[in-house]
Amino acid sequence: MATSTSYSGRVIAHVDMDAFYAAVEVHDDASLAGLPVVVGGPPEKRGVVAAASYEARKFGIHSAMPMARALSLCPNLIRISPRMPRYREFSGKIQGVLRSFSPLVEPLSLDEAFLDLTGSERTLGPPAEAGERIKAAIRTETGLTASVGIAPNKFLAKLASDEDKPDGLTVITPEDAVAYVQGLPVERIWGVGEKTAAKLHRLGFTTTAEIARAEPSLLKRHFGLLGLRLHELAWGRDDRPVVPQTETKSVSHEITFVKNQRSQELLLGILLGLCGQVARRLRQGYLVGRTVNVKLRYGDFTTITRQGLAGHPTDDQDEIYSVAARLLEEERQADGRPVRLLGVGLTGLLHRRQLNLDLFGTPAGREGGRKAPRPAGSPERKRALNETLDRLDGRFGPDTMKRGRALSRPGREKDES
């Protein structure tokens, strides 16, 4: 794409590591170089591909593909179980490199991030030169390659980083932005998934240019606010700033079952345990949250999320569970298919020091020089109990104490922050 020396306005870069997990494994074991490598769980446990080397992709293998399918496409495929601590270690190095180029770095995951490079031309050179410098610094620090897209906004920068993988660099200038985006199929627009694309096709939209020419009112009638957003993106407009991630935004925990589960009693019991895991991690981080999210994935990989509010920001297992259980029961009444994955999380987190203490109840008063007794079930009693359980877990190991309903967990777990 364009690599002109003059570039006015915002300069946003999107850095996307190439086949990150697989690349780390090849870095640590040079004998894997040039071979079809995937990272993911074993097929007998219904594992899926988390990352595939470019040699593996030649066989049609891609992320989120069932591992059994991947092995059938490439019998010589080398499967490696994920090593998340090692990937986080590399990710930390990459984030350090990116912050040396700009203080405005917004990580999207372990292997990709946005940078705002606006005003850096005097120190880093024009966008194309800045992109080459970023790629070279990452390669020097980690031995891995990255693809970089640079454009006037986030939407275009993310599109550009995917243009010339692996080890690519694409610069979209403001002058080229509209022509570039309107030459794309609707599937490339941010936020257009399989269902939205199918609906767009039914309405006669196959290219971004056709969306750009449509009346915004028509798009809004069929897609709501998303329709207006699609129209803006079709003209290459995206005003979102790069927001540095300075604090944890969410805490979640999920489990993938070895065998699809239908029993409501079992699912509720497992949900209680997941809520306990989330609550414990919130307390460890001195965090509280009010927005509870329940995630379900069915056997056909259809994934849905449901959201509800607790009465106040909380880090208590029972309070989280009361909302999560209601969300799960409502969803199961509407769709009783067997469940492949179940997860729960809290978003919109706050540090405890940001809260008025009254949200958790006022401190115990004194009557006649003696402490007033704390009633059973009071916030203070709950907090004291939670702190005791946390100390036991810290001393004797995780899950030392469990609720009876949370003991049966036929699957493998994953936690996220």
C-alpha positions as CSV (number, residue, x, y, z in Angstrom):
1,M,0.0,0.0,0.0
2,A,1.0,3.6,0.1
3,T,4.3,4.5,1.7
4,S,4.4,8.3,1.0
5,T,6.7,10.5,3.1
6,S,3.9,13.1,3.8
7,Y,1.1,12.1,6.1
8,S,-1.2,14.6,7.9
9,G,-3.7,14.0,10.7
10,R,-3.9,11.0,13.2
11,V,-1.4,8.2,12.8
12,I,-2.7,4.9,14.3
13,A,-0.7,1.7,14.2
14,H,-2.0,-1.8,14.7
15,V,0.6,-4.4,15.6
16,D,-0.4,-8.0,15.2
17,M,2.1,-10.8,16.0
18,D,2.3,-13.6,13.4
19,A,0.9,-17.0,14.5
20,F,1.9,-15.9,18.0
21,Y,1.6,-19.0,20.2
22,A,3.0,-21.3,17.4
23,A,5.8,-18.8,16.8
24,V,6.8,-18.9,20.4
25,E,6.9,-22.7,20.3
26,V,9.1,-22.6,17.2
27,H,11.3,-20.0,18.9
28,D,11.9,-22.3,21.9
29,D,12.4,-25.4,19.7
30,A,14.3,-24.6,16.5
31,S,13.6,-28.2,15.3
32,L,10.0,-27.2,14.6
33,A,11.0,-24.5,12.1
34,G,9.3,-25.1,8.7
35,L,6.9,-27.7,10.1
36,P,3.1,-27.6,10.4
37,V,2.6,-26.7,14.1
38,V,-0.6,-26.0,16.0
39,V,-1.1,-25.0,19.6
40,G,-4.3,-26.4,21.3
41,G,-5.9,-29.1,23.3
42,P,-5.9,-32.8,22.4
43,P,-8.7,-34.1,20.2
44,E,-9.8,-36.7,22.7
45,K,-10.7,-33.8,25.0
46,R,-12.4,-31.9,22.2
47,G,-9.6,-29.4,22.0
48,V,-9.5,-26.7,19.4
49,V,-6.7,-24.9,17.5
50,A,-5.6,-21.8,19.4
51,A,-2.9,-20.9,16.9
52,A,-1.5,-22.5,13.7
53,S,1.9,-21.9,12.0
54,Y,1.8,-20.7,8.4
55,E,3.0,-24.1,7.3
56,A,-0.1,-25.6,9.0
57,R,-2.4,-23.0,7.4
58,K,-1.4,-24.3,4.0
59,F,-3.6,-27.4,4.8
60,G,-6.6,-25.2,5.5
61,I,-6.1,-25.3,9.3
62,H,-7.1,-22.1,11.3
63,S,-7.7,-21.0,14.8
64,A,-11.0,-22.2,16.5
65,M,-11.0,-25.3,14.3
66,P,-11.6,-28.6,16.2
67,M,-8.3,-30.3,16.7
68,A,-9.7,-33.6,15.4
69,R,-10.5,-31.8,12.1
70,A,-7.1,-30.3,12.0
71,L,-5.4,-33.6,12.4
72,S,-7.5,-35.1,9.6
73,L,-6.4,-32.4,7.3
74,C,-2.7,-32.8,8.1
75,P,-1.8,-36.3,9.6
76,N,1.8,-35.0,10.2
77,L,0.6,-32.1,12.2
78,I,2.5,-31.3,15.4
79,R,0.2,-30.5,18.3
80,I,1.6,-28.6,21.3
81,S,-0.4,-27.9,24.4
82,P,-0.6,-24.2,25.3
83,R,1.9,-22.7,27.7
84,M,0.2,-19.5,28.7
85,P,2.8,-18.3,31.2
86,R,5.4,-18.4,28.4
87,Y,3.2,-16.5,26.0
88,R,2.5,-13.9,28.7
89,E,6.2,-13.5,29.2
90,F,6.7,-12.8,25.5
91,S,3.7,-10.5,25.4
92,G,5.2,-8.5,28.3
93,K,8.4,-8.0,26.2
94,I,6.4,-6.9,23.2
95,Q,4.3,-4.4,25.2
96,G,7.5,-3.0,26.6
97,V,8.8,-2.5,23.0
98,L,5.6,-0.8,21.9
99,R,5.6,1.6,24.9
100,S,9.1,2.7,23.9
101,F,7.5,4.1,20.7
102,S,4.4,5.7,22.2
103,P,2.9,6.2,25.7
104,L,-0.5,5.5,24.1
105,V,-0.6,1.7,23.7
106,E,-3.9,-0.2,23.9
107,P,-3.4,-3.9,24.1
108,L,-6.3,-6.0,22.6
109,S,-4.9,-9.4,23.6
110,L,-1.5,-11.0,24.2
111,D,-0.5,-10.7,20.6
112,E,-2.0,-7.4,19.3
113,A,-2.2,-3.8,20.2
114,F,-3.0,-0.3,18.9
115,L,-0.5,2.6,19.2
116,D,-1.1,6.3,18.6
117,L,1.9,7.6,16.7
118,T,0.4,11.0,16.0
119,G,3.1,13.8,16.1
120,S,6.0,11.3,16.2
121,E,7.3,11.9,12.6
122,R,10.2,14.1,13.7
123,T,11.6,11.3,16.0
124,L,10.4,8.1,14.2
125,G,10.2,9.3,10.6
126,P,7.2,9.0,8.3
127,P,4.7,6.2,9.0
128,A,6.3,3.5,6.8
129,E,9.7,4.1,8.5
130,A,8.1,4.1,12.0
131,G,6.4,0.8,11.1
132,E,9.7,-0.8,10.0
133,R,11.3,0.4,13.3
134,I,8.6,-1.2,15.3
135,K,8.9,-4.5,13.5
136,A,12.7,-4.5,13.8
137,A,12.6,-3.7,17.6
138,I,10.1,-6.6,18.2
139,R,12.3,-9.0,16.2
140,T,15.4,-7.9,18.1
141,E,13.7,-8.2,21.5
142,T,11.8,-11.5,20.9
143,G,13.0,-13.1,17.7
144,L,9.4,-13.1,16.4
145,T,7.8,-11.3,13.5
146,A,4.9,-8.9,13.5
147,S,2.7,-7.4,10.9
148,V,1.9,-3.7,11.2
149,G,-0.9,-1.6,9.7
150,I,-0.8,2.2,9.9
151,A,-3.7,4.4,9.0
152,P,-5.7,7.4,10.1
153,N,-7.9,5.4,12.6
154,K,-8.2,2.1,14.4
155,F,-10.6,0.5,11.9
156,L,-8.3,1.0,8.9
157,A,-5.1,0.2,10.9
158,K,-6.5,-3.2,11.9
159,L,-7.5,-3.9,8.3
160,A,-4.1,-2.9,7.1
161,S,-2.2,-5.2,9.5
162,D,-4.0,-8.1,8.0
163,E,-3.2,-7.1,4.4
164,D,0.3,-8.6,4.0
165,K,0.9,-11.3,6.6
166,P,3.2,-12.6,7.8
167,D,5.9,-10.0,8.5
168,G,4.0,-7.3,6.6
169,L,3.7,-3.6,6.7
170,T,0.8,-1.7,5.1
171,V,0.3,2.1,5.3
172,I,-3.1,3.6,4.3
173,T,-2.9,7.3,3.9
174,P,-5.9,9.6,4.5
175,E,-6.1,10.2,0.8
176,D,-6.4,6.5,0.1
177,A,-8.7,5.6,2.9
178,V,-12.1,5.8,1.3
179,A,-11.0,4.0,-1.9
180,Y,-9.3,1.3,0.1
181,V,-12.2,0.5,2.4
182,Q,-14.9,0.7,-0.3
183,G,-13.1,-2.0,-2.3
184,L,-13.7,-4.6,0.4
185,P,-16.4,-7.2,0.8
186,V,-18.9,-6.5,3.7
187,E,-17.3,-9.4,5.7
188,R,-14.2,-7.3,6.2
189,I,-16.0,-4.6,8.2
190,W,-15.4,-4.6,11.9
191,G,-18.4,-6.0,13.7
192,V,-19.8,-7.9,10.7
193,G,-20.1,-11.6,11.7
194,E,-21.6,-14.5,9.8
195,K,-25.2,-13.6,10.7
196,T,-24.9,-9.9,9.9
197,A,-23.1,-10.7,6.6
198,A,-25.9,-13.1,5.6
199,K,-28.6,-10.4,6.4
200,L,-26.6,-7.8,4.4
201,H,-26.4,-10.2,1.4
202,R,-30.2,-10.7,1.6
203,L,-30.7,-7.0,1.4
204,G,-28.4,-6.8,-1.6
205,F,-25.2,-5.5,0.1
206,T,-22.1,-7.5,-0.9
207,T,-19.4,-4.7,-0.9
208,T,-18.6,-1.9,1.4
209,A,-19.1,0.6,-1.4
210,E,-22.8,-0.5,-1.6
211,I,-23.2,0.2,2.2
212,A,-21.6,3.6,1.7
213,R,-24.1,4.5,-0.9
214,A,-27.1,3.3,1.1
215,E,-29.4,5.6,3.1
216,P,-28.4,5.5,6.8
217,S,-32.1,5.4,7.7
218,L,-32.4,2.1,5.8
219,L,-29.5,0.6,7.5
220,K,-30.7,1.7,10.9
221,R,-34.2,0.3,10.2
222,H,-32.7,-3.2,9.6
223,F,-29.7,-3.2,12.0
224,G,-30.4,-0.5,14.6
225,L,-27.4,1.5,15.8
226,L,-25.1,-1.0,14.2
227,G,-26.4,0.0,10.8
228,L,-25.3,3.6,11.4
229,R,-21.9,2.4,12.5
230,L,-21.6,0.3,9.4
231,H,-22.3,3.3,7.3
232,E,-19.6,5.3,9.0
233,L,-17.0,2.6,8.7
234,A,-17.9,2.2,5.0
235,W,-16.6,5.8,4.6
236,G,-13.5,5.0,6.6
237,R,-14.6,7.0,9.6
238,D,-13.6,5.9,13.1
239,D,-13.0,8.5,15.8
240,R,-12.2,6.1,18.7
241,P,-9.1,7.1,20.6
242,V,-6.3,4.7,21.6
243,V,-6.9,4.1,25.3
244,P,-4.0,2.8,27.3
245,Q,-5.0,-0.2,29.4
246,T,-3.9,0.7,32.9
247,E,-6.2,-1.5,35.0
248,T,-8.0,-4.8,34.8
249,K,-11.2,-4.4,33.0
250,S,-12.7,-7.8,33.7
251,V,-12.3,-11.0,35.6
252,S,-13.8,-14.2,34.3
253,H,-13.5,-18.0,34.6
254,E,-14.8,-20.7,32.3
255,I,-14.8,-24.4,31.8
256,T,-15.0,-26.5,28.6
257,F,-16.6,-29.9,29.2
258,V,-15.2,-33.1,27.9
259,K,-18.8,-34.2,27.2
260,N,-21.7,-31.8,26.4
261,Q,-23.8,-31.3,29.5
262,R,-27.6,-30.9,29.7
263,S,-28.3,-31.4,33.5
264,Q,-29.5,-28.0,34.9
265,E,-28.5,-29.1,38.4
266,L,-25.0,-29.9,37.3
267,L,-24.6,-26.7,35.4
268,L,-25.8,-24.7,38.4
269,G,-23.4,-26.5,40.7
270,I,-20.5,-25.8,38.3
271,L,-21.6,-22.2,37.9
272,L,-21.4,-21.8,41.7
273,G,-17.8,-23.0,41.6
274,L,-16.9,-20.6,38.8
275,C,-18.4,-17.7,40.7
276,G,-16.2,-18.7,43.6
277,Q,-13.1,-18.6,41.4
278,V,-14.1,-15.1,40.1
279,A,-14.9,-13.8,43.5
280,R,-11.5,-15.0,44.9
281,R,-9.6,-13.3,42.1
282,L,-11.5,-10.1,42.6
283,R,-10.6,-10.0,46.3
284,Q,-7.0,-10.8,45.4
285,G,-6.9,-7.7,43.2
286,Y,-8.9,-5.6,45.6
287,L,-11.6,-5.2,42.9
288,V,-15.3,-5.2,42.9
289,G,-17.8,-5.3,40.0
290,R,-21.5,-5.1,39.4
291,T,-22.0,-6.3,35.8
292,V,-22.3,-10.1,35.7
293,N,-21.8,-11.9,32.4
294,V,-22.7,-15.5,31.8
295,K,-21.2,-17.2,28.7
296,L,-22.6,-20.4,27.1
297,R,-21.2,-22.3,24.1
298,Y,-23.3,-25.1,22.6
299,G,-22.2,-28.2,20.7
300,D,-22.3,-26.5,17.4
301,F,-20.0,-23.8,18.7
302,T,-22.7,-21.2,18.9
303,T,-21.7,-18.9,21.7
304,I,-24.0,-16.5,23.6
305,T,-23.5,-14.2,26.5
306,R,-26.1,-12.8,28.9
307,Q,-25.6,-9.9,31.2
308,G,-27.2,-8.7,34.5
309,L,-26.6,-6.3,37.4
310,A,-25.9,-7.1,41.0
311,G,-27.4,-4.8,43.6
312,H,-24.1,-3.1,44.2
313,P,-20.4,-3.6,43.3
314,T,-19.4,-6.9,44.9
315,D,-16.6,-9.5,45.3
316,D,-18.9,-12.0,47.0
317,Q,-19.5,-15.4,45.5
318,D,-23.2,-15.7,46.6
319,E,-24.1,-12.3,45.3
320,I,-22.4,-13.0,41.9
321,Y,-24.1,-16.4,41.8
322,S,-27.5,-15.1,42.5
323,V,-27.4,-13.0,39.3
324,A,-25.5,-15.6,37.2
325,A,-27.9,-18.4,38.1
326,R,-30.9,-16.3,37.1
327,L,-29.2,-15.6,33.7
328,L,-28.4,-19.2,33.2
329,E,-31.9,-20.4,34.1
330,E,-33.5,-17.9,31.8
331,E,-31.3,-18.9,28.9
332,R,-31.8,-22.6,29.5
333,Q,-35.6,-22.1,29.5
334,A,-35.2,-20.6,26.0
335,D,-32.6,-23.0,24.7
336,G,-32.1,-26.5,26.3
337,R,-29.4,-27.8,24.0
338,P,-26.4,-29.5,25.6
339,V,-23.7,-27.1,26.7
340,R,-20.1,-27.4,25.7
341,L,-18.7,-24.4,27.6
342,L,-19.9,-22.4,30.6
343,G,-18.3,-19.3,31.9
344,V,-19.0,-16.4,34.3
345,G,-17.3,-13.0,34.7
346,L,-17.6,-9.5,36.0
347,T,-16.9,-6.3,34.1
348,G,-16.9,-2.6,34.8
349,L,-14.5,-3.2,37.7
350,L,-13.6,-0.7,40.4
351,H,-10.9,-0.7,43.0
352,R,-12.3,-1.0,46.5
353,R,-10.8,2.4,47.5
354,Q,-13.1,4.0,44.9
355,L,-16.2,3.0,46.8
356,N,-18.0,4.6,49.7
357,L,-17.8,2.2,52.6
358,D,-21.6,2.4,52.9
359,L,-21.9,0.2,49.9
360,F,-20.7,-2.7,52.0
361,G,-22.4,-1.6,55.2
362,T,-21.1,0.9,57.8
363,P,-18.5,-0.3,60.3
364,A,-19.8,-1.9,63.4
365,G,-20.8,0.6,66.0
366,R,-20.3,0.4,69.8
367,E,-23.0,0.1,72.4
368,G,-22.0,0.9,76.0
369,G,-18.3,0.7,75.2
370,R,-18.7,-2.7,73.6
371,K,-18.7,-3.6,69.9
372,A,-22.2,-4.0,68.6
373,P,-22.8,-7.6,67.4
374,R,-22.7,-8.3,63.7
375,P,-25.9,-9.9,62.5
376,A,-25.7,-13.2,60.6
377,G,-25.5,-12.5,56.9
378,S,-24.3,-8.9,57.3
379,P,-21.8,-7.6,54.8
380,E,-19.1,-7.5,57.6
381,R,-19.7,-11.2,58.4
382,K,-19.6,-12.1,54.8
383,R,-16.3,-10.2,54.3
384,A,-14.8,-11.8,57.4
385,L,-15.8,-15.3,56.1
386,N,-14.4,-14.6,52.6
387,E,-11.1,-13.4,54.0
388,T,-10.9,-16.5,56.2
389,L,-11.5,-18.7,53.2
390,D,-8.9,-16.8,51.1
391,R,-6.3,-17.3,53.9
392,L,-7.0,-21.0,53.9
393,D,-6.6,-21.2,50.1
394,G,-3.4,-19.2,50.3
395,R,-2.0,-21.5,53.0
396,F,-3.2,-24.9,51.7
397,G,-3.7,-24.3,48.0
398,P,-6.6,-23.2,45.7
399,D,-10.1,-24.7,46.3
400,T,-9.2,-25.9,49.8
401,M,-12.8,-25.1,50.8
402,K,-15.7,-25.6,48.3
403,R,-19.4,-25.4,48.4
404,G,-20.9,-28.9,48.1
405,R,-22.8,-28.0,44.9
406,A,-19.6,-26.9,43.2
407,L,-17.6,-30.2,43.6
408,S,-18.4,-31.9,40.3
409,R,-16.5,-30.4,37.3
410,P,-16.3,-32.7,34.3
411,G,-14.0,-30.5,32.1
412,R,-11.1,-28.2,31.9
413,E,-11.0,-24.6,33.2
414,K,-9.7,-21.3,31.9
415,D,-9.4,-18.0,33.7
416,E,-9.1,-14.6,32.0
417,S,-8.4,-11.0,33.1
